[in-house]
Amino acid sequence: MITVNTDANDVWTVTLNRPDKANALTAAMLQELVEVFQRAQTARGVILTGTGKVFSAGADLDEARAGLAISPLWEQLSAAVAALPCLCIAALNGTLAGGANGMALACDLRLTVPEAKVFYPVMKLGYLPQPSDAKRLKSLVGPARAKMILAAGQKIPASEALAWGLVDRIVPEKDLLTTAHTLLADSVAADPTLAHKIITDCD
């Protein structure tokens, strides 16, 4: 349910591939993603995307009720993404929900299709957001807007997410991956580690 493709420039495209379940994440998928991003330490660029009309609905509900909602795998995954020494772009092919926010927030850049929404309703379900998710979200959009997403559970449309700085560009679906590859091109052609260091030093 996770596919990885590598091109001639050693750019990895990591794809959530469970469209029949809105790319809802199981424990097995989270574990696989952690391992993929740990291996991607050697990549010159990484694109994270999904298949279908939803990037990810977050945790698989059955597994969430069975304990996945409080699994340490969520933090392990976002940490693995954040630790990449190259530029990492989340190419959001649709709505981003729940715990799936963590890996997207840990990316350096976020592109989205116009129809997407961002929401993180875990507090409505009786859970707390992952600590690093709340920290990264607050850093991007400020404390009040972070509370609107986390505490109030509001769905933020793509246009508003762009205005807030939660996403960096809205791109038509047909151009999503091409745009991501184009953004990576200069970084890959030069020194991806240096590009990432510049990004990190700006935090």
C-alpha positions as a Markdown table, in Angstrom:
| # | Residue | x | y | z |
|---|---|---|---|---|
| 1 | Met | 0.0 | 0.0 | 0.0 |
| 2 | Ile | 3.1 | 2.2 | -0.2 |
| 3 | Thr | 4.9 | 2.5 | -3.5 |
| 4 | Val | 8.3 | 4.0 | -4.1 |
| 5 | Asn | 9.6 | 5.1 | -7.4 |
| 6 | Thr | 13.1 | 6.5 | -8.1 |
| 7 | Asp | 14.0 | 8.5 | -11.2 |
| 8 | Ala | 17.4 | 9.0 | -12.9 |
| 9 | Asn | 18.2 | 12.0 | -10.7 |
| 10 | Asp | 17.6 | 9.8 | -7.5 |
| 11 | Val | 14.4 | 11.7 | -6.6 |
| 12 | Trp | 12.1 | 9.4 | -4.7 |
| 13 | Thr | 8.4 | 9.5 | -5.1 |
| 14 | Val | 6.7 | 7.9 | -2.1 |
| 15 | Thr | 3.0 | 7.2 | -2.8 |
| 16 | Leu | 0.2 | 6.2 | -0.4 |
| 17 | Asn | -1.7 | 3.7 | -2.4 |
| 18 | Arg | -4.9 | 2.7 | -0.7 |
| 19 | Pro | -7.4 | 4.8 | -2.6 |
| 20 | Asp | -10.4 | 2.5 | -1.8 |
| 21 | Lys | -10.0 | 3.5 | 1.8 |
| 22 | Ala | -9.1 | 7.1 | 1.2 |
| 23 | Asn | -5.4 | 6.2 | 1.9 |
| 24 | Ala | -6.3 | 5.7 | 5.6 |
| 25 | Leu | -3.1 | 4.7 | 7.4 |
| 26 | Thr | -2.7 | 1.3 | 9.1 |
| 27 | Ala | 0.0 | 0.4 | 11.6 |
| 28 | Ala | 1.7 | -1.6 | 8.8 |
| 29 | Met | 1.6 | 1.3 | 6.5 |
| 30 | Leu | 3.1 | 3.6 | 9.1 |
| 31 | Gln | 5.9 | 1.2 | 9.9 |
| 32 | Glu | 6.6 | 0.8 | 6.2 |
| 33 | Leu | 6.7 | 4.6 | 5.7 |
| 34 | Val | 9.1 | 5.0 | 8.6 |
| 35 | Glu | 11.4 | 2.5 | 7.0 |
| 36 | Val | 11.1 | 4.1 | 3.6 |
| 37 | Phe | 12.0 | 7.6 | 4.9 |
| 38 | Gln | 14.9 | 6.2 | 6.8 |
| 39 | Arg | 16.2 | 4.6 | 3.6 |
| 40 | Ala | 15.6 | 7.8 | 1.8 |
| 41 | Gln | 18.5 | 9.5 | 3.6 |
| 42 | Thr | 20.5 | 8.7 | 0.5 |
| 43 | Ala | 18.0 | 10.4 | -1.9 |
| 44 | Arg | 18.6 | 13.7 | -3.6 |
| 45 | Gly | 15.0 | 14.7 | -3.3 |
| 46 | Val | 11.7 | 13.2 | -2.0 |
| 47 | Ile | 8.1 | 13.7 | -3.1 |
| 48 | Leu | 5.3 | 12.4 | -0.9 |
| 49 | Thr | 1.9 | 12.0 | -2.5 |
| 50 | Gly | -1.2 | 9.8 | -2.7 |
| 51 | Thr | -3.4 | 8.1 | -5.2 |
| 52 | Gly | -7.1 | 8.9 | -5.7 |
| 53 | Lys | -8.9 | 12.0 | -4.6 |
| 54 | Val | -7.8 | 12.1 | -1.0 |
| 55 | Phe | -4.2 | 12.4 | 0.2 |
| 56 | Ser | -5.0 | 10.6 | 3.4 |
| 57 | Ala | -8.0 | 10.3 | 5.7 |
| 58 | Gly | -5.6 | 9.8 | 8.6 |
| 59 | Ala | -5.7 | 6.7 | 10.8 |
| 60 | Asp | -7.7 | 3.7 | 9.7 |
| 61 | Leu | -10.7 | 4.0 | 12.1 |
| 62 | Asp | -10.8 | 0.4 | 13.2 |
| 63 | Glu | -7.1 | 0.4 | 14.0 |
| 64 | Ala | -7.3 | 3.8 | 15.7 |
| 65 | Arg | -9.9 | 2.5 | 18.1 |
| 66 | Ala | -7.6 | -0.5 | 18.7 |
| 67 | Gly | -4.7 | 1.7 | 19.8 |
| 68 | Leu | -3.2 | 3.1 | 16.6 |
| 69 | Ala | -4.3 | 6.7 | 17.5 |
| 70 | Ile | -1.8 | 6.8 | 20.3 |
| 71 | Ser | 1.0 | 4.8 | 18.6 |
| 72 | Pro | 4.5 | 6.1 | 18.7 |
| 73 | Leu | 4.8 | 5.3 | 15.0 |
| 74 | Trp | 3.2 | 8.7 | 14.2 |
| 75 | Glu | 6.1 | 10.6 | 15.9 |
| 76 | Gln | 8.7 | 8.2 | 14.4 |
| 77 | Leu | 7.3 | 8.9 | 10.9 |
| 78 | Ser | 7.3 | 12.7 | 11.2 |
| 79 | Ala | 10.8 | 12.6 | 12.7 |
| 80 | Ala | 12.1 | 10.4 | 9.8 |
| 81 | Val | 10.6 | 12.9 | 7.3 |
| 82 | Ala | 12.1 | 15.9 | 9.1 |
| 83 | Ala | 15.5 | 14.2 | 9.3 |
| 84 | Leu | 15.9 | 13.9 | 5.5 |
| 85 | Pro | 19.1 | 15.7 | 4.4 |
| 86 | Cys | 17.4 | 16.6 | 1.1 |
| 87 | Leu | 14.4 | 18.7 | 0.1 |
| 88 | Cys | 11.1 | 16.9 | 0.7 |
| 89 | Ile | 7.9 | 18.1 | -0.9 |
| 90 | Ala | 4.3 | 17.0 | 0.0 |
| 91 | Ala | 2.3 | 16.9 | -3.2 |
| 92 | Leu | -1.2 | 16.7 | -1.7 |
| 93 | Asn | -3.5 | 15.2 | -4.3 |
| 94 | Gly | -6.5 | 15.8 | -2.1 |
| 95 | Thr | -7.7 | 16.3 | 1.4 |
| 96 | Leu | -5.2 | 15.9 | 4.3 |
| 97 | Ala | -6.8 | 14.7 | 7.5 |
| 98 | Gly | -6.0 | 13.6 | 11.0 |
| 99 | Gly | -2.6 | 12.1 | 11.8 |
| 100 | Ala | -1.6 | 12.2 | 8.2 |
| 101 | Asn | -0.9 | 15.9 | 8.9 |
| 102 | Gly | 2.3 | 15.0 | 10.7 |
| 103 | Met | 4.3 | 13.7 | 7.8 |
| 104 | Ala | 3.1 | 16.6 | 5.6 |
| 105 | Leu | 3.9 | 19.2 | 8.2 |
| 106 | Ala | 7.4 | 17.6 | 8.5 |
| 107 | Cys | 8.1 | 18.2 | 4.7 |
| 108 | Asp | 9.9 | 21.3 | 3.6 |
| 109 | Leu | 7.2 | 22.4 | 1.1 |
| 110 | Arg | 3.5 | 21.5 | 0.6 |
| 111 | Leu | 1.7 | 21.7 | -2.7 |
| 112 | Thr | -2.0 | 21.0 | -2.9 |
| 113 | Val | -4.8 | 20.7 | -5.5 |
| 114 | Pro | -7.5 | 23.3 | -5.4 |
| 115 | Glu | -10.2 | 20.9 | -4.1 |
| 116 | Ala | -8.3 | 19.8 | -1.0 |
| 117 | Lys | -9.1 | 20.6 | 2.6 |
| 118 | Val | -6.9 | 20.3 | 5.6 |
| 119 | Phe | -8.3 | 19.2 | 9.0 |
| 120 | Tyr | -7.2 | 17.5 | 12.1 |
| 121 | Pro | -10.2 | 16.3 | 14.1 |
| 122 | Val | -8.5 | 14.1 | 16.7 |
| 123 | Met | -9.5 | 16.2 | 19.7 |
| 124 | Lys | -13.1 | 15.8 | 18.7 |
| 125 | Leu | -12.5 | 12.0 | 18.8 |
| 126 | Gly | -11.0 | 12.2 | 22.3 |
| 127 | Tyr | -7.3 | 12.1 | 21.4 |
| 128 | Leu | -4.5 | 14.6 | 21.6 |
| 129 | Pro | -2.5 | 15.6 | 18.5 |
| 130 | Gln | 1.0 | 14.4 | 18.2 |
| 131 | Pro | 3.3 | 16.9 | 20.0 |
| 132 | Ser | 5.5 | 17.6 | 17.0 |
| 133 | Asp | 2.4 | 18.2 | 14.8 |
| 134 | Ala | 1.1 | 20.9 | 17.1 |
| 135 | Lys | 4.6 | 22.5 | 17.3 |
| 136 | Arg | 5.1 | 22.5 | 13.5 |
| 137 | Leu | 1.5 | 23.7 | 12.8 |
| 138 | Lys | 1.9 | 26.6 | 15.3 |
| 139 | Ser | 5.2 | 27.6 | 13.7 |
| 140 | Leu | 3.5 | 27.7 | 10.2 |
| 141 | Val | 0.2 | 29.4 | 11.0 |
| 142 | Gly | 0.5 | 30.9 | 14.5 |
| 143 | Pro | -1.2 | 29.9 | 17.7 |
| 144 | Ala | -4.7 | 31.1 | 17.0 |
| 145 | Arg | -5.0 | 29.4 | 13.7 |
| 146 | Ala | -3.4 | 26.3 | 15.1 |
| 147 | Lys | -6.1 | 26.2 | 17.7 |
| 148 | Met | -8.8 | 26.7 | 15.1 |
| 149 | Ile | -7.5 | 23.5 | 13.3 |
| 150 | Leu | -6.7 | 21.4 | 16.4 |
| 151 | Ala | -9.1 | 22.5 | 19.1 |
| 152 | Ala | -12.0 | 23.7 | 17.0 |
| 153 | Gly | -11.5 | 21.0 | 14.4 |
| 154 | Gln | -12.2 | 23.3 | 11.5 |
| 155 | Lys | -11.8 | 22.2 | 7.8 |
| 156 | Ile | -9.5 | 24.6 | 6.1 |
| 157 | Pro | -10.0 | 24.9 | 2.3 |
| 158 | Ala | -6.9 | 25.1 | 0.0 |
| 159 | Ser | -7.3 | 28.8 | -0.6 |
| 160 | Glu | -7.3 | 29.6 | 3.1 |
| 161 | Ala | -4.5 | 27.2 | 3.8 |
| 162 | Leu | -2.4 | 29.0 | 1.2 |
| 163 | Ala | -3.2 | 32.4 | 2.7 |
| 164 | Trp | -2.3 | 31.1 | 6.2 |
| 165 | Gly | 1.0 | 29.6 | 5.0 |
| 166 | Leu | -0.1 | 26.1 | 5.7 |
| 167 | Val | 0.5 | 25.2 | 2.1 |
| 168 | Asp | 2.9 | 26.9 | -0.3 |
| 169 | Arg | 1.2 | 26.6 | -3.7 |
| 170 | Ile | -2.1 | 25.5 | -5.2 |
| 171 | Val | -1.6 | 23.5 | -8.4 |
| 172 | Pro | -4.1 | 21.8 | -10.8 |
| 173 | Glu | -4.1 | 18.0 | -10.3 |
| 174 | Lys | -2.6 | 17.3 | -13.7 |
| 175 | Asp | 0.4 | 19.5 | -12.9 |
| 176 | Leu | 1.0 | 18.4 | -9.3 |
| 177 | Leu | 3.8 | 16.0 | -9.7 |
| 178 | Thr | 5.4 | 17.9 | -12.5 |
| 179 | Thr | 5.5 | 21.1 | -10.3 |
| 180 | Ala | 7.0 | 19.1 | -7.5 |
| 181 | His | 9.8 | 17.7 | -9.8 |
| 182 | Thr | 10.4 | 21.2 | -11.2 |
| 183 | Leu | 10.8 | 22.7 | -7.7 |
| 184 | Leu | 13.3 | 20.0 | -6.9 |
| 185 | Ala | 15.3 | 20.4 | -10.1 |
| 186 | Asp | 17.6 | 23.2 | -9.1 |
| 187 | Ser | 18.2 | 21.6 | -5.7 |
| 188 | Val | 19.1 | 18.2 | -7.2 |
| 189 | Ala | 21.3 | 19.8 | -9.9 |
| 190 | Ala | 23.3 | 21.6 | -7.2 |
| 191 | Asp | 23.7 | 20.1 | -3.7 |
| 192 | Pro | 20.5 | 18.8 | -2.1 |
| 193 | Thr | 22.1 | 18.6 | 1.3 |
| 194 | Leu | 23.1 | 22.2 | 1.1 |
| 195 | Ala | 19.6 | 23.2 | -0.1 |
| 196 | His | 18.1 | 21.4 | 2.9 |
| 197 | Lys | 20.6 | 23.1 | 5.3 |
| 198 | Ile | 19.6 | 26.5 | 4.0 |
| 199 | Ile | 15.9 | 25.6 | 4.6 |
| 200 | Thr | 16.7 | 24.3 | 8.1 |
| 201 | Asp | 18.7 | 27.4 | 9.0 |
| 202 | Cys | 15.7 | 29.5 | 8.1 |
| 203 | Asp | 13.5 | 27.8 | 10.7 |
